[in-house]
Amino acid sequence: MTYALAAALQQSVFQHLASDTAVNSALGSNLFDAMPTGSLPQIYAVLGAEEVLDRSDISGAGARHRFNINVFTSSAGFSVAKEAAATICDALVDAPLSLSRGRVVGIWFERASAQRLDDGGRSITLLFAARVDDD
């Protein structure tokens, strides 16, 4: 198994989403690698938790990364959050990500869950999976 590609995958996902026109239209510059502090934007997305499973084989080291991207909005309805989540999915699924080490074999959407927040806002948690090989 290798966890060696985790940072490279995270950087590539972040850079890819940050440079996507539709994601920028939906979120502006409100895509974060860590939960923002202070006054929160009306809508934003955060790269979230990750789970990594060994997928090494005779050809070399590899892993399956399952990671969350969370969309938050202070809006009372789900529409704005769902539109932003859709742009993230469109930008990321099957994206030609390049890593500083290794390669992405594929990236897939697995599931999403939408929640009402105690403060009246909404959130959507998107779960993606990426298969990486350490060439």
Legacy VTK file of the C-alpha trace (Angstrom):
# vtk DataFile Version 3.0
C-alpha trace
ASCII
DATASET POLYDATA
POINTS 135 float
0.000 0.000 0.000
1.039 3.569 -0.414
-0.255 6.774 1.085
2.518 8.623 -0.719
0.187 10.055 -3.365
-2.350 11.580 -0.957
-0.889 15.092 -0.936
-0.360 15.107 -4.706
-3.958 13.979 -5.298
-5.357 16.600 -2.924
-3.332 19.366 -4.577
-4.417 18.278 -8.038
-8.109 18.076 -7.090
-7.960 21.510 -5.474
-6.130 23.137 -8.396
-8.439 21.524 -10.938
-11.588 22.728 -9.175
-10.154 26.196 -8.461
-9.382 26.697 -12.160
-12.735 25.395 -13.460
-14.923 28.155 -14.929
-18.258 26.672 -13.802
-17.006 26.013 -10.269
-15.723 29.603 -10.102
-19.095 30.837 -11.306
-20.876 28.880 -8.564
-18.435 29.498 -5.694
-16.301 32.465 -6.670
-12.999 32.072 -4.849
-14.712 30.243 -1.997
-13.102 26.836 -2.409
-11.000 25.901 0.605
-8.541 23.225 1.625
-9.489 23.737 5.291
-12.580 25.055 7.026
-12.535 28.880 6.800
-12.595 30.917 9.981
-14.225 34.213 10.818
-17.074 35.537 8.723
-18.171 32.770 6.355
-19.112 33.343 2.714
-22.746 32.785 1.700
-21.630 29.693 -0.223
-18.359 27.790 -0.102
-16.865 24.333 -0.526
-14.223 22.560 1.526
-12.102 19.536 0.745
-12.938 17.122 3.531
-12.188 13.763 5.066
-10.360 11.011 3.225
-10.092 7.238 3.523
-7.406 5.311 1.652
-7.478 1.599 0.844
-4.612 -0.494 -0.488
-4.937 -1.421 -4.149
-1.361 -2.513 -4.789
-0.809 -5.463 -7.074
2.023 -7.235 -8.830
2.513 -4.221 -11.125
3.213 -1.828 -8.238
1.920 0.260 -5.376
-1.511 1.795 -5.647
-4.433 2.975 -3.578
-8.106 3.878 -3.728
-8.762 7.272 -2.164
-12.307 8.029 -1.053
-12.683 11.706 -0.203
-15.395 14.211 0.611
-16.016 17.651 -0.763
-18.497 19.587 1.358
-20.635 22.428 0.018
-22.124 24.852 2.557
-24.598 27.675 2.062
-26.444 30.014 4.372
-29.419 29.876 1.985
-32.623 28.407 3.383
-33.188 26.189 0.337
-31.122 23.451 -1.242
-31.134 24.851 -4.778
-27.967 26.958 -4.547
-25.995 24.196 -2.807
-27.181 21.584 -5.306
-26.174 23.738 -8.258
-22.689 24.239 -6.790
-22.392 20.525 -6.006
-23.378 19.681 -9.578
-20.638 21.919 -10.993
-18.082 20.210 -8.734
-19.250 16.785 -9.949
-19.152 17.856 -13.582
-15.646 19.246 -13.168
-14.202 16.310 -11.255
-15.700 13.101 -12.642
-13.296 11.645 -15.194
-11.110 14.774 -14.930
-7.653 14.429 -16.483
-5.816 15.114 -13.226
-2.045 15.110 -13.277
-0.060 14.439 -10.137
3.409 15.536 -9.108
4.029 11.857 -8.310
2.215 8.825 -9.704
-0.915 8.919 -11.812
-4.682 8.934 -11.478
-6.195 5.837 -13.083
-9.733 7.173 -12.661
-11.963 9.341 -10.519
-15.644 8.651 -9.821
-18.608 10.081 -7.955
-19.930 7.625 -5.349
-22.712 9.387 -3.472
-23.996 12.583 -1.903
-25.997 13.514 1.148
-27.815 16.773 1.803
-28.491 18.168 5.263
-30.303 21.054 6.881
-27.990 22.838 9.300
-28.963 24.075 12.755
-28.250 27.673 11.719
-30.810 27.465 8.879
-28.282 26.851 6.125
-27.744 23.757 4.020
-24.845 21.446 3.274
-24.137 18.755 0.725
-21.414 16.184 1.213
-20.099 14.676 -2.008
-18.108 11.432 -1.861
-15.637 10.695 -4.648
-13.253 7.812 -5.246
-9.951 7.994 -7.077
-7.696 5.098 -8.032
-4.031 6.085 -8.076
-0.868 4.201 -9.050
2.642 5.058 -7.922
4.457 4.638 -11.238
LINES 1 136
135 0 1 2 3 4 5 6 7 8 9 10 11 12 13 14 15 16 17 18 19 20 21 22 23 24 25 26 27 28 29 30 31 32 33 34 35 36 37 38 39 40 41 42 43 44 45 46 47 48 49 50 51 52 53 54 55 56 57 58 59 60 61 62 63 64 65 66 67 68 69 70 71 72 73 74 75 76 77 78 79 80 81 82 83 84 85 86 87 88 89 90 91 92 93 94 95 96 97 98 99 100 101 102 103 104 105 106 107 108 109 110 111 112 113 114 115 116 117 118 119 120 121 122 123 124 125 126 127 128 129 130 131 132 133 134
